[in-house]
Amino acid sequence: MISREVIKVCIVVRTYPMPAHKGVEVSCTAGITDEGKWIRLFPVPYRFLDRDKRFRKYQWIEVSVQKGSDPRPESYRLFEDSIKIISTTPLSTRDNWAARRNLTSQLQAHCLCCLERERSSNGLPTLGLFRPRNIEKLLIKKDESSWTQEQLHALQQGHLFSRGPKKQLEKVPYQFKYKFQCDEDECNGHTIICTDWEIGESWRKWSREYGNKWEEKFRNRYEKEMIEKYDTHFFVGTHRIHPHTWMIVGLFYPPRDKKKSASLPLFD
């Protein structure tokens, strides 16, 4: 029998929820342990958690975990009743995100090309963080506007141990992808989907506030500012069923260092 262990982890990734056969709806969640290692916690039925267990990104939590059936080495089953939030507030964004940079820098990779070569050779990692050489653009692609019947059935199951949220999980009818190039001369470029919770929630909020004009606001934030204003990095993870497929599961965007930016040449 596989034993449980109690770990401390700072949450850095939470994706927009998806319907699931087990747990009704789940959000892929990842963090960095107090030993400086990646960990993927799945499934996390975030909207079904008790209020005192709803952690935020960059908060430290203590939780009981167990290695499950997911073959990805960093993946662990989380026992939701064991969640204990041990930091009252998220890591500070002061001093150009110094605390958050200090946490993540130990695990920052050079590029996605490097991560994939290493994963193909060793099976690890299946989680990573890197800074692209350049982000070319954000692609917004129309997706199905409604859940499938199978997904609706999963959402309508209810939860065995707690009352579910008052509103059914909303389907985001778009796919958001970033087209970028790694900081490597041999890189042919990448175009991969972004499933970050924040990007899904922004669409929900701005589509209501701005109606048909939501895309202008959305692109200003997730394209223009991510390219020009922020020192944007991507948290990435592989797909469980398709191990060669990487997804952007989170955005890391401290402000650009103005001193460094000013010293860079205008053209490469």
N, C-alpha and C positions, 0 to 999 in steps of 0.2 A: 504494500500500500504506500502510495506517495504521500509523504508528510507535508503538512503546512509549515510555512515559516512567516514570521512577522518582519516586515521591512519598513524602512522610511524612504519616501520618495517625493521628489518635487515634481509636480505635474507641469509639463511644458507643451503638451499636445492634447487637443480634444477635437474630434471631428463632428460634423453635423450628423445627427442620429439617422439610422436606417432601420426599417422593419426587420425583425428577426424571429425565427421560429421559437427560439428560447429567449425569454426576457422581453417579448413584445417589440421593443425597440432598443437599440444599443448604439453606443458611441465608442469608437476606438480611441483609447486613451494611452498616452505614453509619458514617461518621465525619466528622471535621472535619480538613481538611488544615492544614499549618503556614502556609498562606497565608490561613487563616480561611474556607475554602469547604466546602460540603457535598460529599460524595462517597458514592456507593452502589457497593459492591463485590459483584459477583455473577457467577457463583455461588461460594459458599464451602462446600466439602464438609468442614465443621469436624471431624467425627468421623473423617475419613479423613486428616487432616493429621498429619504427623510431630509428635511431642511438642514439639520445639523450635520449632514454627511455630504452636502453638495459643495464640494471643493471647487475652487477657481484655479485657473492656470497660474503657475508660479507660487502656489501654496504648497507647503510641506504637509504630507499626510503619513499616517501610520496605518498599515493594512496587512491583513493576513492573506497570503497567496499560496498557490499550489501549481506546479507544472501540469498543464493539461494536455489535450490532444493536439493543439496547434503545434506543428513541427518547427515553427520559427523559434530559434533558441532564446530570444528575448521575451517571448510571450508567456504570460502567467495568468492563470485564472484568479480572479479577484473575488473575495467573499464580502459582499456589500455590507453585511451587518457588522463587519469588523472595522469599517472605515472610521478613522479618528483624525480630525483636522488638528494639526499641532502648531501651525503658525496662523495667527489671527488675521494677518494681511498678506497679500502676495509680495514677492520680492520687489524691492523698490525700482523705479525707473530713473531715480536721481543719478547725476553724474554720468549721463549718456549710457544709462542701463548698466552701470558697472557691476551691480550684484548679479544681474541676469547673465551678463557676459562672462563673469567669473565662473558661474555654474556651468555654462554650456561650452566654454572654450576648450575644456579638457577633452571634449568629444567631437570637436569640429573637424570634419574631413576636408580635404582639398577640393574635391569636386564629385559630382554624381558619377562620372566615368570611373573614377577611382573606387568609389563604393561598389559599383557593379562588378568591376574586375575582382575585387576582394571577395565579394559575396559568391561569385561564380567559382572561385578557387577553394574557398574555405567554408561556405555556407553562412558566413557572418561578414558584415552585419546585415540585418534586415531593417534597421533604423539608422538614420543619420542626419547630420546637419552640415550644410555647406553654403558658401557664398558664390552665386553664379558670377561669371565674368561680366555678363550683361543680360538684362531682361529685355527681350525684343518687344513683346506685347502680351496683352491678356486677350485670350480668345473666349468669346461668349457664344455658346452653341445651344440652340433650342433643344430641350429634352422633353420626354413625356410629361404631360401636365398632371397626370393622376397616377396613383399607385396601381400596380397590377392587382388582380383579384387575390392572388396568393399573398401579396404584401398587405392588402386590406384585411385579410383574414387574420394575419399575424397581429396587426395593430388592434383588432377588435377582440382579441383573446382576453384582455385584461391582465392584471398582475395577481399572482397567487397570494402575495403577502402584504400588499399595501394598495391603497386606492391610487388609481392612475391619475394622470393630469386631466384637467377639465377639458382640454382641447386635444383633438387628434393631431398627431404629428403632421405638419404641413410638408407637402412635396415641393421641393424647389424645381421649377420647370426649366432649369438651365444647367448646363455643365460649364464650369469655369476652368480654363487651362492656361498655363503659362508657357510661352515659347521663349527659350533662353539658350545660352551657350555656356559651357563650362570654361573654367580658367585653365584650359589645356589646348594646345595647338591642334591636336588630332581630333578634337570634339567636333562632331557633325551637327551638333545642336539637339535639343530635346523639346518635345511638346508633351506635357503631362498634366493630368487633372489635379485640381486643388480641392480637397474636401474639408478644409478647415472650418470649424464651427463658426468662427467669426464671419467668414465670407458668406455663409448661408444665412446667418442672422441679419447681416447687412442687407441682403436682397429682400428678406421678409419685411424689414423695417422701411426701407426706402421705396419699395414697390407700393407700399401703402401711402407713404407721405408724398411721393412725387408722381405716382401713377405711371403713365407712359414715358415720363422723362427720367425714370429711375436710373437708366443706363449712364447718363451723363455724370450723375453723382457717384455712381459705382465705379466708373472708369477713372474718375479723378482720384478716388481713394486707392483703388487696387491696381491701377496701371500707372498713371502719371506720378502719384506720390511714391509708390513703391519703386519706381525707376529713378525719380529725380530727388525726392526729399529724404528717403530713408536708406539706410545701409542694409538692404534687404537680404536675408538669408532664408533658405528653405529647410524646414524639417521634412524629411521624406521617410517613407516606409514601403515595404513590398506588399503585394497582394498575397493573401494566404494561398489561394487556389492557383494563381499565376505568379510563381516566384520571381520571374524575370521582369515583372511589371512593377515599376515604382510609381508612387503617388506622392504629391505634396500634401502632407497631413497637417501642416502648420506653418505659419509665417512668423519670422523673427525679424523685427524691423526697428532697431534703435535709430535715432537720428544720425544723419551723416556727420562725420567729423568735419566741421567747416574749415579748419586749418589744413587738414589733409586734402580736402577737395580743392581748396584754393591753390595748392601746390602742384596739382596734377596737370599734365598738358591737356590742351583742348582737344587734341586729336591723337589717337594711338599711331 
